[in-house]
Every structure is written in C-alpha cells, then in structure tokens.
Amino acid sequence: MLKNICHLFIFSAFLFLLSACVTQPPKEKENICAIFYEKRDWFDAAYDMREKWGVPIHVPMAMMYQESSFRHDALPPRDYVFFGLIPWGRVSTAYGYSQAKTMTWSDYKKETGNIFASREDFEDAIDFMGWFITKTHQINRISKWDANAQYLNYHEGWGGYKRKSYRKKQWLVGVAKKVDARSKRYAKQMKVCEEDLSKNWFMRLFS
C-alpha cells in the first residue's frame, strides 16, 4: 500500500514538473508591453529579430497573435471526409507559434542555417517571421511595416499574392485588416515600454 502511494506521489510530482515546463500563452495578449513584461525572453528574441532582419517588432507579433494566439503547439483545423462526418488529418501542415508550414519551415532552415530550429520555440518562430517578412519585401516589394499586405502574403504565399487570390476571400481581407489594426495598437504600446524593457537586469535594479 505504502509503495503504491509513493509511486502515485512520484507520478504526480512528475506531472507537475512537466506542466511547469510547458510554455503557457501570455495572460494579457492585447497589450504588447504586458506580453513582454511577463516574458522578458520573448522581448529579447523579438529585439534580436528586428536587429537581424530590420522588421518592426509589432508586425510579426500581431501576425503571430492572429495565427496561434501565442500557443506553442497550435494546430490548424481538422479536415473531414465522408460528407464532413469523419475527421481526417489537418487542413495544412502549419504548426506552432508562427503556424509555419513544413515546406516553408524547411526552406527557412536551409537559407538561414538554423537547422535545429523548432516551431515550438518562440525565438525560432519570431526569427522565421522576420525572414518571411523580409522575403515578402524582396519578392513582392511590400513594406516591412505594412502588416495588412504582409499578412496577405503570409496566408496566400508570394505567388498567391501576386495572383491576387485574396480578392476571392473577403473573410481573409477582413482578417488582414484586423491584423493591421492590432499591429498599429502594438506599435503605440511599444513606444511606452520599449525603453524600460531594453534595460538589462543591472539597470533595472536602479529604475
């Protein structure tokens, strides 16, 4: 009896530690300052992304909010067969924070040399989005600050955007406008807190 209780205790402790290691989404997603104060390492990763790719932080953060709500293991909706009655896989291979598709993620790893990148890692996901936004600027001449058009490229692909496939998807046009509006709100919020967030741990002791 005592042995069983010990095993149960050890198993419960293991589950507790495992749950503690899982990255939870930020509590306040509508405020980018609150997100970064809660997750300082996310700000460091976003800052590094901006330095590397020249992409303003608020644009990929607004896109990521829309794609995954900042969930590390986000999956696309299920696909159904037999008159929509039987679930059969997913509608795409998108996964993780950035909802990057498997093929595009592979291209990113090859081009950047970040071969161990994981779609469940925020630092890798935000870097991927910086890479994609930069490629969109190069291929379709879309400003890195234009969250609306950047999101349409992100959703439809560079070729799809060139063909203006989004014009047949009014729901997508509406979502892109929402992303753009959130991006602008994030940009205003960042003006309030970025200087403070940029302080290192030593400087924060005296602030």
Buried (B, 14 or more C-beta within 10 A) or exposed (E): EEEEEEEEEEEEEEEEEEEEEEBEBBEEBEBBBBBBBBBEEBBBBBBBBBEEBEBBBBBBBBBBBBBBEBBBEBBBEEEEEEEEEEEEEEEEBBBBBBBBBEEBBEBBBEEBEBEEBBBBBBBBBBBBBBBBBBBBBEEBEBEBBBBBBBBBBBBBBBEBBEEEBBEEBEEBEEBBEBBBEBBBBBBEBBEEBBEEBEEEEEEEEEE
